[in-house]
Amino acid sequence: MNTMYAKASQLKLIDLNQIFSYRHSVFVERLNWTLPDAGAGLEVDQFDRDNTYHVCIRDAGATVGYARLLPTTEPYLLSEVFPELMDGSLIPRSSAVWELSRFCSVDLRSPSEPRRQADFGGCQAVLRAAVQCALEHDVSRLIAVSSVAMERILSRLGVNASRASPTKQLHGHSVFAFWIDLDDMTKNALRITFSAAEAA
C-alpha cells in the first residue's frame, strides 16, 4: 500500500479521474448518496477546486481509501451545504482549520466487500494521511460532517474528536459536525511523529 496526498493542481488528469471515479463508485453506487455527477461515472462538485487537497490510499494501483481536505477560508461543504447543522454557532473560517470530507475506505476489487463507508483499519490509514497533510500546512483542527456512526470509529481510533453540532436529520440521515484536534493525543493515536521543525 502507498499513500498520496497532493493539491489538485499538482495531479495529472488521469489521477483526478481515478479519484472521482472511486468516489462515484463508493458514494453514488454503493451508498446511494444523491450527489452531483460530472458524467461518465465521475463524482465531482463545486468544492473540487485547484487548491483542494486529495488524500489517497492505493494498493497495486487501485484506490482503496480516500479523503478530501478543504481550507475553511473558502466556501466548503459545511459552510455552503449544511450550515444549519451548526445551529446558530459560528461557521469556522480560519487558515488553521480545514474541512475533512468524502472520507471513505472501501476496496472495490473485492466483490464480498460490505456496502459500507469504511472499515476501521482503512479509516486509520486514511485519517493518518489526512492529518499528516494538514499538519504540514500548519492546520491545527479539522472539521467534518458525517453520520453518527463515525463517532464510534473516531472513539476506537483514539483521536481527540468532539461534537461541533447537535445531531440532525438531513436527507434521511442522522448527521452531525465534529472536530478533530491535531494535538499530541491525535498524533499519538495515529502514530504520527510530526513536528513543525520537520516541515520547515
C-alpha positions as CSV (number, residue, x, y, z in Angstrom):
1,M,0.0,0.0,0.0
2,N,1.1,3.5,-0.6
3,T,-0.2,6.9,0.5
4,M,-0.5,10.0,-1.7
5,Y,-1.7,13.5,-0.8
6,A,-1.5,16.5,-3.1
7,K,-3.2,19.6,-4.3
8,A,-5.5,19.0,-7.3
9,S,-3.3,21.4,-9.4
10,Q,-0.4,19.1,-8.8
11,L,-2.1,15.9,-10.0
12,K,-2.4,14.6,-13.5
13,L,-5.8,14.3,-15.1
14,I,-5.6,10.5,-15.0
15,D,-5.1,10.6,-11.3
16,L,-8.0,13.1,-10.7
17,N,-10.3,10.9,-12.9
18,Q,-9.4,7.8,-10.9
19,I,-10.2,9.7,-7.7
20,F,-13.6,11.0,-9.0
21,S,-14.4,7.5,-10.4
22,Y,-13.7,5.9,-7.0
23,R,-15.8,8.5,-5.2
24,H,-18.7,7.8,-7.6
25,S,-18.4,4.0,-7.1
26,V,-18.4,4.4,-3.3
27,F,-20.8,7.2,-2.6
28,V,-23.2,7.1,-5.5
29,E,-23.3,3.4,-6.5
30,R,-22.7,1.8,-3.1
31,L,-24.1,4.2,-0.6
32,N,-26.8,5.7,-2.9
33,W,-26.0,9.3,-2.0
34,T,-27.6,11.9,-4.2
35,L,-24.6,13.9,-5.4
36,P,-23.6,15.9,-8.4
37,D,-22.4,13.8,-11.3
38,A,-19.9,15.1,-13.9
39,G,-20.8,12.3,-16.3
40,A,-19.0,9.1,-17.2
41,G,-19.3,7.8,-13.7
42,L,-17.3,10.7,-12.1
43,E,-18.4,12.3,-8.8
44,V,-17.3,16.0,-8.8
45,D,-18.8,19.0,-7.0
46,Q,-18.2,22.7,-6.6
47,F,-15.6,22.2,-3.9
48,D,-13.2,20.2,-6.2
49,R,-11.0,23.2,-7.0
50,D,-7.3,23.5,-8.0
51,N,-6.4,24.2,-4.3
52,T,-8.4,21.2,-3.0
53,Y,-6.2,18.5,-1.4
54,H,-6.8,14.9,-2.2
55,V,-5.7,12.1,0.1
56,C,-5.5,8.6,-1.4
57,I,-4.5,5.2,-0.2
58,R,-3.6,2.9,-3.0
59,D,-2.8,-0.8,-3.3
60,A,-1.3,-2.2,-6.6
61,G,-2.5,0.9,-8.4
62,A,-6.1,0.7,-7.1
63,T,-7.6,3.4,-4.8
64,V,-8.8,1.7,-1.6
65,G,-9.2,4.8,0.6
66,Y,-9.8,8.5,0.2
67,A,-10.4,11.8,1.9
68,R,-10.7,15.4,0.7
69,L,-9.3,18.4,2.5
70,L,-10.7,21.9,2.0
71,P,-9.5,25.2,3.6
72,T,-12.3,26.9,5.5
73,T,-11.1,30.3,4.3
74,E,-13.0,29.5,1.1
75,P,-16.5,28.0,0.6
76,Y,-16.7,24.4,1.8
77,L,-19.3,21.7,2.4
78,L,-20.4,22.6,5.9
79,S,-20.5,26.4,5.2
80,E,-22.4,26.1,1.9
81,V,-24.5,22.9,2.1
82,F,-25.0,22.1,5.8
83,P,-24.8,25.5,7.6
84,E,-28.0,24.7,9.6
85,L,-26.1,21.9,11.4
86,M,-24.2,24.5,13.4
87,D,-27.5,25.6,15.0
88,G,-26.5,29.3,15.0
89,S,-22.9,28.7,16.1
90,L,-20.2,30.5,14.1
91,I,-19.2,28.7,10.9
92,P,-15.4,28.1,11.1
93,R,-13.3,30.3,8.7
94,S,-9.6,30.1,9.5
95,S,-6.4,29.1,7.8
96,A,-5.8,26.9,10.9
97,V,-9.0,24.9,10.2
98,W,-9.6,22.6,7.3
99,E,-12.6,20.5,6.4
100,L,-12.4,16.8,6.0
101,S,-15.0,15.4,3.6
102,R,-15.7,12.4,1.3
103,F,-13.9,10.2,3.9
104,C,-14.1,6.5,3.0
105,S,-12.2,3.2,2.9
106,V,-13.6,0.6,0.5
107,D,-11.7,-1.9,-1.6
108,L,-13.8,-2.0,-4.8
109,R,-11.8,-5.0,-6.1
110,S,-13.4,-7.3,-3.6
111,P,-17.0,-8.4,-4.5
112,S,-17.6,-9.5,-0.9
113,E,-16.7,-6.1,0.4
114,P,-19.7,-4.9,2.5
115,R,-21.6,-1.9,1.2
116,R,-20.3,0.4,3.9
117,Q,-18.4,3.7,4.0
118,A,-15.3,2.5,5.8
119,D,-13.6,-0.2,7.9
120,F,-11.5,0.5,11.0
121,G,-8.1,-0.3,9.6
122,G,-8.7,1.6,6.4
123,C,-10.1,4.6,8.3
124,Q,-6.9,4.7,10.4
125,A,-4.7,4.8,7.3
126,V,-6.8,7.5,5.5
127,L,-7.1,9.7,8.6
128,R,-3.4,9.3,9.4
129,A,-2.5,10.6,5.9
130,A,-5.1,13.4,6.1
131,V,-3.8,14.6,9.4
132,Q,-0.2,14.4,8.2
133,C,-1.1,16.6,5.2
134,A,-2.9,19.1,7.4
135,L,-0.1,19.3,9.9
136,E,2.4,20.1,7.0
137,H,0.2,23.1,6.3
138,D,0.0,24.5,9.8
139,V,-3.5,23.3,10.4
140,S,-4.5,22.7,14.0
141,R,-8.1,21.4,13.6
142,L,-10.2,19.5,11.2
143,I,-14.0,19.8,11.0
144,A,-16.3,17.4,9.2
145,V,-19.9,16.4,8.7
146,S,-20.8,12.7,8.9
147,S,-23.3,10.2,10.0
148,V,-23.3,9.4,13.8
149,A,-21.7,6.0,13.1
150,M,-18.4,7.9,12.5
151,E,-18.4,8.8,16.2
152,R,-17.8,5.1,17.1
153,I,-14.9,4.9,14.6
154,L,-13.3,8.1,16.0
155,S,-13.6,6.8,19.5
156,R,-11.9,3.5,18.5
157,L,-9.1,5.4,16.7
158,G,-8.4,7.3,20.0
159,V,-8.1,10.7,18.3
160,N,-9.1,13.9,20.0
161,A,-12.6,14.3,18.5
162,S,-15.6,16.2,19.8
163,R,-19.0,17.3,18.6
164,A,-19.2,20.7,16.9
165,S,-23.0,20.5,16.5
166,P,-26.1,18.6,17.6
167,T,-27.3,15.6,15.6
168,K,-29.9,16.5,12.9
169,Q,-31.9,14.6,10.4
170,L,-30.8,15.7,6.9
171,H,-31.8,14.0,3.7
172,G,-32.9,10.9,5.6
173,H,-29.7,10.5,7.6
174,S,-28.7,11.4,11.2
175,V,-25.7,13.6,10.8
176,F,-23.5,15.9,12.9
177,A,-20.5,18.1,12.6
178,F,-17.4,17.2,14.6
179,W,-13.9,18.5,15.3
180,I,-10.6,16.6,15.3
181,D,-7.9,18.5,17.1
182,L,-4.5,17.8,15.7
183,D,-2.7,17.7,19.0
184,D,-0.5,15.2,20.7
185,M,-3.4,12.9,21.6
186,T,-4.4,12.6,17.9
187,K,-0.8,12.3,16.7
188,N,0.0,9.6,19.2
189,A,-3.2,7.7,18.3
190,L,-2.3,7.7,14.6
191,R,1.4,7.1,15.3
192,I,2.4,10.4,13.7
193,T,5.8,11.8,14.7
194,F,5.4,15.2,13.1
195,S,6.8,18.5,14.4
196,A,6.8,22.0,12.8
197,A,10.6,21.8,12.6
198,E,10.4,18.7,10.3
199,A,8.2,20.5,7.8
200,A,10.4,23.6,7.7
